[in-house]
Amino acid sequence: MTSGDCVARKASADDPLRCAVLISGSGSGMEKLIHHQQSDSLCSHQTVIVISDKISAAGLGKAEALGINNLAIELPDIDDASQRRLSHEDLIGQAIEESGAELVILSGYMRILTPSFVDRWAPNLVNIHPSLLPHFPGADAHGDVIASDVEVSGCTVHFVDSGVDSGAIIAQCRVPRLPDDDVKSLAARVQVEEHIIYPQIIDAIAEGRVFLEDNKVTIDDVL
C-alpha cells in the first residue's frame, strides 16, 4: 500500500522518462547509468543530455562515446558572485528544458544548487551521496568518515532540497569501513554500490513506484 504523490509520470520502454545527468568529473556513475539504460530493452528511462560545469570533465567524452548529447556550461564571466551563480544555473536550466528532460540526476555534480534552481525542478531532482545521510554531508564525506570512529559507511540516494545533502532519503546501501581503509579504498568500495543502487532507484522512479509525502518517501516494490 502506497501513499503520497508519485514523483514522476509512470513511464515505459516505449515512452521512457527523459533524464538529464549533471556531472563535474569522471562521470563514472553517469556511464554506468547509461550502460544500464542501453543494455535493457525494457528500461523505462533514458538519458537525453549530459551537462558538466567543467569543460575538462572526462565524463563528457564518455557520454559522447555512448552517443549521448553532452555539453559543458562553465561559470559565466560575471564579477558579482551571486549573479554569476544564478546566471550559470539559468543556462543549465535552459539546456535541460530544451532537451525535454523530465528528471534531473546529479551524479558527481560538485556545485551546491540555489533554492531557485531546486524549486524549479523538485521533486524531479535527485542526487547520490557517498555516506549514510544524515551523517557526513558535504564534499569530503569519505575523509570525514575516515577521521571518525564509525565502522560503517555507504551511500544515499535522496531528493535534492535547498540544503546541503538534506533532502528526503529514498534509499541507502551500507558498506563496512575496514580497519586499514583510507579515503581511496573506502571510496572505491562505496562507488561499487553507488553504481548498483542509483540505476535501481531511477528504475523505481520511472516505473511510478516512488512516492513522496510530507518529506517522507515510500517505494512500492510491486510492479
N, C-alpha and C positions, 0 to 999 in steps of 0.2 A: 504493500500500500504506500503510495507516494503522496506528498503534499508540496505546496508551493508552486511556483511558476517555472515551467520549462525554460531554460536559459537560451535556447536556440531553436529554430524550426527543426522539426524532425525531417532529416534528410535521407537520401538513399543513394545507392550506387548510380542510379540513372539521373539523379538530381542532387549531386553531392554538396555538402556545406562548403562554401568557399572560404579559404583561410589565408590570412596574411601573417607571415612569420617575421618578427623583428629580431635581429641579431647584432652583435658587436664584434665578434671574433671568429673563431674557427668554424662555427656553425655545425658542430658535430651532432647536436640534438636535432637541429633542423634537417640534417642529412638523413638521420635515422627515421624521422617522421615521414619524409618524402619517400624513402625506400618502403616504408610500411604502406603508404598510400598507393604506391605504384605496383607493389607486389601482390596486392589483394584486390581481386576483381570485384569483390563485394564491399569494398571500403566506401563509407558514406561521407567522406570528406576529401578535399584536395587542396593543395597549396597553389594559389594563383599568383602570389607575389612574395618575394623575399626582400626585405629592406634592411640595410645596415646604416648605422650612424657614422661608419668609418669606411672610407673608400679602400683602405688597405685590408679589410676583413677577408680572411681566407674563405669564409663561408660563401661569399658571393661567387667565387669560382666553382664551388661545389654545386650551388644552385644552377649555375649556367650549364654545368656538365649534365645535370639532371633534367635540363630542358625547362627550367622554371624562370619566368620573368623576374629580374632582380635589378636593384639599383641601390646606389649609395646616396644618402641625403645627409650631408655633413652640416654642422652648425653654420648658419649664415654669418657673414661678416658685419655684425651689428655691435656697436660699442656697449649698449645697455644690456647687461646680462639677462635680466628678466625678459626683455623684449626679444632678445636672441633666442632664448629658450622657447618662448611662445611661438615665434616665427618658425623655428625648426619643427615644432610639433604640428603646426598648421600645414607645412609642406608634407610631412609624413601622413597626416590625416587625409590630405587631398589625394596622395598617391594610393592610399588604402581604398578610398571611396571610388577612385577611377578604376581600380582593379575589380571592383564588385565584391570584395571580401566581406564576409558576414561575421567572422570570428577572428580576433587578433590574438596571436600566440607569441608571447615573449619567450625567447629561447636563447639565454645568454645575452640578453639586451641589458646593458650596464647603466643606462640612464634612468633616473627617477622621473616618472611621468607627473606632469602637473595635474591638479584636480580638474581643470577644464578638459584635458585630453581624456582622463578617466571617465568623466561624466559623459563624454561624447560616445564612448564605446561600451561602458559597463552595462550589463554584466557579461557582455561578449568579449571579455578581455581576461586572459589567463596567463599565469606565469608558473615556472617551476623553480624552486629554491633549494639549494643544497644543504638543508638542515631540517630537523624536525621542528618546524614552527609551532608555537611562537618563540621557541628557543633559537638563539643565534641568527637573528635577521641581519641584513646588511651585506656589504660587499665582500667581507672576509670571513664567511661562515666557517670554512674549514680551519682557518687559523684560529678562530675563536674556540672551536671545538677542541683542537689540539692543546690550546692554552688552558682548557678547563679540566675538570676531573670526571666528565661524563664517560660512560662506557659504550654508549650507543649514539650514532648519528643517523643520517638518512637524507631523504628528500621529501619535499612537499609540493603538490600541485594545488594552486589556490587561485581564487578570483583576485583581481587587482582592484584595490581601492586607493584612496588618496594618501594613505600612509605608506610606510616602508615595510613591505612583506607582511602586511597586517590584514589582508583580505580573507574572506571566508575560505576555510580549508576544504578542499574537495577530496584529496586522498594523500596518504603518506606511505613511505616504504622505509623500513628500519634497516640500518647497516651497522654491524658491530665496529667499534673502534678497537683496533688491535694494539697491544702494548708497545709495539715498535713502529706504529704509524707516524708518518709525518704528513704535512699538508698534501704532498703529491700523491702518496699512496692512498690516503683516505679519499681524496678527490677522485682518483681513478676508480675505486670500488663504488663510490656513490654514483658516479656517472653511468656505470653499467646499469644500475637500477633506474636512473633517470630515463635512459633510452628505452626502457621497457614500459614504465608506468605512464609516461607522457602520452605516447600514441594510444594507449588503452583508454585514458581519460578523454582524449579527443574523440575516440570512437564513441564513448558513452554520451558525450555532449551531442555529437552529430546524430546519434540514434534516438535522441529525445529522452535519455534516461537520467539526466542530471537536473535536479530541481533546487531552487533557491527561494527560501522564505525566511524573513527576519534574520538575515545573515547566517542562516544555517543551511547546510547542503544535504540533500538526500539523493542517493544514487539507486535507481531501480535496476536490479540485477537480472530481471526477467525481460527478455526480448519479445 
